[in-house]
Every structure is written in structure tokens, then in C-alpha cells.
């Protein structure tokens, strides 16, 4: 099977796929609420004569396209389904119709490309050996995420998956290009919650109570030594606090202050030690100010580790499909993804799809209210995902 054939098949679908993307973009749904999205995808699959299961881990969808000798090898392709609590400001015909909800992380594109790959592969199933399992995963954006629950419910079994691929839009890369990174690629992600309590009072008489706001400030500063003085120099580490709730007044120090932040790193041993340091430093600093600090750490997604052999294979296949000039080497990122759970179970690769077009002013970052894509990326992403699956099956 040739790459030119896959490009031809993809080009024939581009109008339909663009319409699908527009529909998905107009009807975004938040994590764990992807009911209409799942129904729309299921309706399309049914109209194409493709068997599938619904209701996996909530609103997830799973199916298998069986080629010749289907038990020989099974490759999985995954797309996430959920949107973000953002109000879109793009003035486009397919703008989100749901106030406060937007596909600002490109999951509409991920679903569209996977649907395109499914349709192409289904039409070619007499031409390849093995099987391709497709996974539409709910709730990537919100802990605990949908990947872990899908694994628990057996998404990687029956048939057993030997390799899994995930594709994600990347506005830092021009449309028509793709990026790969072997080994550690994306950080683990934990949510840090601090609840500082003491005796509040009138701001004019601080000597009569315990200043929770001052304690909070010192705790945040003290915790930064975890990154600057405790973190191993070879392990990228980030500790950031983005939310402080101190519900007092100009002249009232509150009895409670809440602080929320995030911790990211690339090593499980250091991750565990850092959690202990956060608790110890926060408790002791609070004690020095005569207040209490409760520390709650919600452990999030694991490190995304791309398996070297599989990454090498798909990178070489991508070069064959896109050309060497359109395949780039990625750097590690301290953003997070629950695709890491899949990679803990089976070998695979999580790679990036370029969506940027400076000439069209399509340059906004993910998770912003102006994020959009050059829709050339739909054709690239659909064809590439199809080609990578076929090349792995051939190997």
C-alpha cells in the first residue's frame, strides 16, 4: 500500500471531514458530559457500517476494524472528546454555540482525524493484515481523566493492543508538519491545595490574632525552595500557584486562606519526595506563624513516556508520508496528558500535529479563547494517522 493512495483517499474525504469538525466545534461538551458528542460519533460510525461499543468510561466509544488475519496484531488509535470552560471569541461560521464552552484544545480536530482514519481503514480492510482498534476517550481535561477508567474497563483488551498512537494539535508548528519526541515527553501533573486557618481579626490590630495572609505569603515563598534548592538539576520541575482565596476585607484578616497550585516533574521517585517536602515545609512555616496549614495533593496524570522503538518506527513512517522537511524533533513539555496511562500499559507514541498558519493569522495558543487551526491540518492528521497504523501493521 502506497502513501500516495492514502493521500488520495484522504483528499476525497476532506469536505466531509471539515463539516464534521465544524459540527463538533459548534457543539463542545465539558469533561464527563460528552453525551451529544458521543451520540454524533456513534451515528456517523453506524451510517458507515462500522461496529462499535458506546458507554465506555461514561461516554467513551471503542471499536475494531478487522483486516485479513485480524488476530495477528492490533494497533490502537485514540482521540479525546472533551472541551474546555472557555468562551470562544473567534468570529467564524462554526463558532461554539455553547456559551462558556469551547474546543480550545483541539479535541474536535482529534476526533475528526480519527473518524477520517477509521473510514479510510474500513474501506481498505481487505488490503491489510491485523486489526485497528479505535478509542474515543472522554474527560482528558479534568482529573481523574478518562484514560484510566477506560483501561480499567478493558479498552486495551479483546483484542489485546500491541501498540497505541495518540495525536495532538500543536499551534507552535506549521500546518502540514508533525513532531515526535522519544522517551520523556510530557510531565506528570498534580494539584496542590493548601488550607491555612487561624484566628482572623481587625487589620489595625494584628498583634491580637494570627495573620493567615502573611503566613500564606511566606508559605508560597518557602515552597519555591523545592524547585530552586531541592530538585535534582537533571529533572525538570515546576511548582506554580495560580489561585488564592482570602475572603477578608481592606481592614479584615480572614480566618481562612485557600491556595491552589500545580506541581509538574518527570521522575516518579522525585515526585513522591517533592510531595513530602511540600507537606513538611507548609506545615512548619504555618506553625512558625501560629496558624495551621492543611495540605491536600491530588495526584494527577503520569509522565508521558514515548517508547523509543515505536517512536523511531512512526517517525520514519511520517518522514516517508510527509517528507523529511515536515517532521521535527520535539522538546520536552511540562504540560500534561492522561495518554500517559495508556503508555504505561502498552508501547506507543504520542505525537504532535502542526496547525499554525502565520499568513492566515492562525497563531493562538491552546487553552485560549482565540485558538483555531489551519484546516489543512485535518488532511495531514487524517492521512498521517492512517498511514502510521498501516505501516506498524506491515512491520
C-alpha positions as CSV (number, residue, x, y, z in Angstrom):
1,X,0.0,0.0,0.0
2,X,1.4,3.4,-1.0
3,X,1.4,6.7,0.7
4,X,0.0,8.3,-2.4
5,X,-3.0,6.0,-2.1
6,X,-3.6,7.2,1.4
7,X,-3.2,10.8,0.4
8,X,-5.7,10.3,-2.4
9,X,-8.2,8.6,0.0
10,X,-7.8,11.4,2.5
11,X,-8.3,14.2,-0.1
12,X,-11.6,12.6,-1.2
13,X,-12.9,13.0,2.4
14,X,-11.7,16.4,3.2
15,X,-15.0,18.2,2.6
16,X,-16.9,15.7,4.7
17,X,-14.3,15.9,7.5
18,X,-14.3,19.7,7.5
19,X,-18.1,19.6,8.0
20,X,-17.6,17.1,10.8
21,X,-15.0,19.3,12.5
22,X,-17.3,22.3,12.3
23,X,-20.2,20.4,13.9
24,X,-18.0,19.2,16.7
25,X,-16.6,22.6,17.2
26,X,-20.0,24.2,17.4
27,X,-21.2,21.7,20.0
28,X,-18.5,21.3,22.6
29,X,-19.1,19.5,25.9
30,X,-17.1,19.5,29.1
31,X,-15.4,16.6,30.7
32,X,-17.6,13.7,31.7
33,X,-20.6,15.4,29.9
34,X,-19.8,14.4,26.3
35,X,-23.2,12.8,25.7
36,X,-24.2,14.6,22.5
37,X,-20.6,14.3,21.1
38,X,-20.7,10.5,21.6
39,X,-24.1,10.2,20.0
40,X,-22.9,12.2,17.0
41,X,-19.8,10.0,16.6
42,X,-21.9,6.8,17.1
43,X,-24.4,8.0,14.4
44,X,-21.6,8.5,11.9
45,X,-20.0,5.1,12.6
46,X,-23.3,3.4,12.3
47,X,-24.0,5.2,9.0
48,X,-20.7,3.9,7.7
49,X,-21.5,0.3,8.8
50,X,-18.8,0.2,11.5
51,X,-19.5,-1.8,14.6
52,X,-18.6,-0.1,17.9
53,X,-19.4,0.0,21.6
54,X,-20.6,3.0,23.5
55,X,-20.8,4.0,27.1
56,X,-17.2,3.1,27.9
57,X,-16.0,5.1,31.0
58,X,-19.1,7.2,30.7
59,X,-19.3,8.5,27.1
60,X,-16.4,6.7,25.5
61,X,-16.6,4.8,22.3
62,X,-14.5,1.8,21.2
63,X,-14.5,-0.4,18.0
64,X,-12.2,-2.6,15.9
65,X,-11.6,-2.6,12.2
66,X,-10.6,-6.1,11.3
67,X,-8.3,-6.7,8.3
68,X,-7.1,-10.0,7.0
69,X,-5.9,-12.4,9.7
70,X,-7.2,-9.9,12.3
71,X,-5.7,-11.7,15.3
72,X,-2.1,-11.2,14.1
73,X,-1.6,-7.7,15.5
74,X,-3.8,-5.0,16.9
75,X,-2.9,-1.3,16.8
76,X,-4.9,1.3,18.8
77,X,-5.7,4.9,17.7
78,X,-7.0,7.3,20.4
79,X,-8.8,10.7,20.3
80,X,-10.0,12.7,23.2
81,X,-13.5,14.2,23.2
82,X,-14.0,16.9,25.8
83,X,-13.9,20.7,25.6
84,X,-12.8,23.5,28.0
85,X,-14.8,26.0,30.1
86,X,-13.8,29.0,27.9
87,X,-16.0,31.4,25.9
88,X,-14.9,31.5,22.3
89,X,-14.2,34.9,20.7
90,X,-13.4,33.7,17.2
91,X,-15.8,35.2,14.7
92,X,-16.2,32.1,12.4
93,X,-19.3,30.5,11.0
94,X,-18.6,27.4,13.2
95,X,-18.1,29.3,16.4
96,X,-19.1,27.4,19.6
97,X,-22.9,27.6,20.2
98,X,-22.4,26.9,23.9
99,X,-21.6,30.0,26.0
100,X,-18.6,29.3,28.2
101,X,-17.6,26.0,26.5
102,X,-15.1,25.8,23.7
103,X,-12.9,23.2,21.9
104,X,-9.8,25.3,22.8
105,X,-7.5,22.3,22.9
106,X,-8.3,20.9,19.5
107,X,-10.1,17.8,20.6
108,X,-12.6,18.5,17.8
109,X,-9.7,18.1,15.4
110,X,-8.5,14.9,17.1
111,X,-12.0,13.3,16.8
112,X,-12.3,14.4,13.2
113,X,-8.9,12.9,12.2
114,X,-9.7,9.7,13.9
115,X,-13.1,9.4,12.2
116,X,-11.4,10.0,8.9
117,X,-8.8,7.4,9.6
118,X,-11.5,4.9,10.6
119,X,-13.4,5.5,7.3
120,X,-10.3,5.0,5.2
121,X,-9.1,1.9,7.1
122,X,-12.6,0.4,6.9
123,X,-12.5,0.8,3.1
124,X,-9.1,-0.9,3.0
125,X,-9.6,-3.7,5.4
126,X,-9.2,-6.3,2.7
127,X,-5.8,-4.8,1.9
128,X,-4.0,-5.0,5.3
129,X,-3.3,-7.7,7.9
130,X,-4.2,-7.3,11.5
131,X,-6.7,-5.0,13.3
132,X,-7.0,-1.4,14.2
133,X,-8.9,-0.5,17.5
134,X,-10.2,3.0,17.7
135,X,-10.8,4.7,21.0
136,X,-12.8,7.9,21.6
137,X,-11.9,8.9,25.1
138,X,-13.9,11.2,27.4
139,X,-12.6,13.6,30.0
140,X,-8.9,14.2,29.2
141,X,-9.0,17.8,30.6
142,X,-10.2,17.0,34.1
143,X,-8.8,14.7,36.8
144,X,-9.0,11.8,37.2
145,X,-9.4,11.7,33.4
146,X,-11.0,9.2,31.2
147,X,-8.0,7.1,30.1
148,X,-7.5,5.3,33.4
149,X,-11.2,4.3,33.7
150,X,-11.2,3.1,30.1
151,X,-8.2,0.9,30.9
152,X,-10.0,-0.5,33.9
153,X,-13.0,-1.3,31.7
154,X,-10.8,-3.3,29.4
155,X,-10.3,-1.0,26.4
156,X,-6.8,-2.4,25.7
157,X,-8.1,-6.0,25.8
158,X,-10.2,-8.1,23.5
159,X,-8.2,-7.9,21.3
160,X,-5.1,-7.1,23.1
161,X,-3.4,-3.9,21.9
162,X,0.2,-4.2,21.0
163,X,0.8,-0.5,20.2
164,X,-1.1,2.7,20.7
165,X,-0.9,6.1,19.0
166,X,-2.2,9.5,20.1
167,X,-2.2,12.6,18.0
168,X,-2.5,16.2,19.4
169,X,-2.7,19.6,17.7
170,X,0.3,21.9,18.1
171,X,-0.1,25.6,17.3
172,X,3.7,26.1,17.7
173,X,4.2,24.0,14.5
174,X,3.1,25.0,11.0
175,X,0.2,23.1,9.4
176,X,1.4,20.2,7.3
177,X,4.1,19.3,9.7
178,X,4.3,16.7,12.6
179,X,6.6,16.4,15.6
180,X,7.9,13.5,17.6
181,X,9.9,13.0,20.8
182,X,11.3,9.7,22.0
183,X,11.4,9.0,25.8
184,X,10.1,11.5,28.3
185,X,7.9,14.0,26.6
186,X,5.2,15.4,28.9
187,X,5.3,16.0,32.7
188,X,3.3,14.4,35.5
189,X,0.7,16.7,36.9
190,X,-0.5,17.1,40.5
191,X,-2.9,19.6,42.0
192,X,-1.7,21.3,45.2
193,X,-4.3,22.6,47.7
194,X,-3.4,24.5,50.9
195,X,-5.9,25.5,53.5
196,X,-4.4,27.9,56.0
197,X,-6.5,28.6,59.1
198,X,-6.0,30.7,62.2
199,X,-7.7,33.4,64.3
200,X,-8.6,36.3,62.0
201,X,-9.3,39.9,63.1
202,X,-9.2,43.6,62.5
203,X,-6.3,44.6,60.3
204,X,-5.5,47.5,62.6
205,X,-4.7,45.2,65.5
206,X,-2.6,42.3,64.0
207,X,-0.9,41.7,67.4
208,X,-4.2,40.3,68.7
209,X,-4.6,37.4,66.2
210,X,-2.7,35.2,63.7
211,X,-2.2,36.7,60.3
212,X,-3.2,34.0,57.8
213,X,-2.5,36.2,54.8
214,X,1.1,36.8,55.9
215,X,1.5,33.1,56.6
216,X,0.2,32.3,53.2
217,X,2.7,34.6,51.5
218,X,5.6,33.0,53.4
219,X,4.4,29.5,52.7
220,X,4.3,30.2,48.9
221,X,7.8,31.7,49.0
222,X,9.2,28.9,51.2
223,X,7.8,26.2,48.9
224,X,9.8,27.6,46.0
225,X,13.0,26.3,47.5
226,X,11.7,22.8,46.4
227,X,12.4,23.9,42.8
228,X,15.4,26.1,43.4
229,X,17.2,24.1,46.1
230,X,15.8,20.6,46.4
231,X,15.0,19.5,42.8
232,X,17.7,17.4,41.1
233,X,19.2,19.5,38.4
234,X,18.7,16.9,35.7
235,X,14.9,16.6,36.4
236,X,12.7,19.5,35.0
237,X,10.4,20.6,37.8
238,X,7.7,23.3,38.1
239,X,5.7,24.4,41.1
240,X,3.3,27.2,40.4
241,X,0.4,28.7,42.4
242,X,-2.4,30.3,40.4
243,X,-5.3,30.8,42.9
244,X,-5.5,32.4,46.3
245,X,-8.8,32.9,48.1
246,X,-8.5,35.3,51.1
247,X,-12.1,36.3,51.8
248,X,-11.4,39.3,54.1
249,X,-11.7,43.0,53.5
250,X,-9.4,46.1,53.4
251,X,-9.2,46.0,57.1
252,X,-10.1,42.4,58.0
253,X,-7.7,39.5,58.0
254,X,-9.6,36.3,57.3
255,X,-9.5,33.2,59.5
256,X,-9.0,31.0,56.4
257,X,-7.0,31.3,53.2
258,X,-7.1,28.8,50.4
259,X,-4.2,28.4,47.9
260,X,-4.3,26.2,44.8
261,X,-1.4,25.3,42.5
262,X,0.2,22.7,40.3
263,X,3.3,20.6,40.5
264,X,5.0,19.1,37.4
265,X,8.0,16.8,37.0
266,X,9.4,13.9,35.1
267,X,10.6,11.4,37.7
268,X,8.3,9.3,40.0
269,X,10.8,9.0,42.8
270,X,11.4,12.7,42.9
271,X,7.6,13.3,42.6
272,X,6.9,11.4,45.7
273,X,9.7,13.1,47.6
274,X,8.6,16.5,46.5
275,X,5.1,15.8,47.8
276,X,6.6,15.1,51.2
277,X,8.6,18.3,51.1
278,X,5.5,20.3,50.2
279,X,3.7,19.0,53.2
280,X,6.7,19.4,55.6
281,X,7.6,22.9,54.6
282,X,4.0,24.1,54.5
283,X,3.3,22.7,58.0
284,X,6.4,24.0,59.6
285,X,6.1,27.5,58.0
286,X,2.5,27.7,59.2
287,X,3.5,26.7,62.7
288,X,6.1,29.4,62.8
289,X,3.2,32.0,62.2
290,X,0.9,30.4,64.7
291,X,-1.5,29.1,62.1
292,X,-2.4,25.7,60.7
293,X,-2.0,24.5,57.1
294,X,-3.8,21.5,55.7
295,X,-2.1,20.1,52.6
296,X,-4.2,18.1,50.1
297,X,-2.3,16.8,47.0
298,X,-4.5,15.4,44.2
299,X,-2.1,13.1,42.3
300,X,-2.8,13.6,38.6
301,X,-1.5,12.2,35.3
302,X,1.8,10.3,35.0
303,X,4.7,11.3,32.8
304,X,4.1,10.7,29.1
305,X,6.9,8.4,28.0
306,X,7.1,7.6,24.3
307,X,8.6,4.2,23.7
308,X,11.9,4.5,21.7
309,X,11.4,1.7,19.2
310,X,7.8,2.6,18.4
311,X,8.6,6.3,18.2
312,X,11.5,5.6,15.8
313,X,9.2,3.4,13.6
314,X,6.4,6.0,13.4
315,X,8.8,8.9,12.9
316,X,10.4,7.1,9.9
317,X,6.9,6.4,8.6
318,X,6.0,10.0,9.0
319,X,9.1,11.1,7.0
320,X,8.0,8.8,4.2
321,X,4.5,10.3,4.3
322,X,5.2,14.0,4.9
323,X,8.8,14.4,3.8
324,X,11.9,15.0,6.0
325,X,11.4,18.7,6.0
326,X,8.0,18.3,7.6
327,X,8.9,16.1,10.5
328,X,10.5,17.8,13.5
329,X,12.1,16.7,16.8
330,X,10.1,18.0,19.8
331,X,11.4,19.2,23.2
332,X,10.0,18.0,26.5
333,X,7.0,19.9,27.8
334,X,5.8,20.5,31.3
335,X,2.1,20.3,30.2
336,X,0.4,17.0,31.0
337,X,-1.8,14.4,29.2
338,X,-3.6,11.3,30.5
339,X,-2.4,9.4,27.4
340,X,0.5,8.5,29.7
341,X,-1.7,5.9,31.4
342,X,-2.1,4.1,28.0
343,X,1.7,4.2,27.6
344,X,2.2,2.6,31.0
345,X,0.2,-0.4,29.7
346,X,1.4,-0.8,26.1
347,X,4.2,0.6,23.9
348,X,3.3,3.6,21.8
349,X,3.8,7.2,20.8
350,X,2.1,10.5,21.5
351,X,3.0,12.9,18.7
352,X,2.1,16.4,17.5
353,X,0.2,17.8,14.5
354,X,1.0,21.3,13.3
355,X,-1.9,23.7,13.0
356,X,-0.3,27.1,12.7
357,X,-0.5,29.5,9.7
358,X,1.0,32.9,10.2
359,X,-0.3,34.2,6.9
360,X,-3.8,33.5,8.0
361,X,-3.2,34.8,11.5
362,X,-3.8,31.4,13.0
363,X,-1.3,31.6,15.8
364,X,-3.1,31.4,19.1
365,X,-2.0,29.0,21.8
366,X,-4.0,26.1,23.2
367,X,-6.5,26.9,26.0
368,X,-7.1,30.4,24.8
369,X,-10.4,31.9,23.5
370,X,-8.9,32.6,20.1
371,X,-7.4,29.2,19.4
372,X,-8.1,27.9,15.9
373,X,-6.4,25.8,13.3
374,X,-5.4,25.9,9.6
375,X,-7.8,23.3,8.4
376,X,-5.1,21.9,6.2
377,X,-4.1,20.1,9.4
378,X,-7.2,17.9,9.1
379,X,-6.0,16.4,5.9
380,X,-2.5,16.0,7.2
381,X,-3.6,14.5,10.5
382,X,-6.1,12.1,9.0
383,X,-3.7,10.8,6.4
384,X,-0.8,10.6,8.8
385,X,-2.7,8.6,11.4
386,X,-4.0,6.2,8.8
387,X,-0.5,5.7,7.3
388,X,1.2,5.2,10.7
389,X,-1.3,2.5,11.7
390,X,-0.8,0.7,8.3
391,X,2.9,0.9,8.5
392,X,3.0,-0.6,12.0
393,X,0.7,-3.4,10.9
394,X,3.1,-4.1,8.0
395,X,6.0,-4.4,10.3
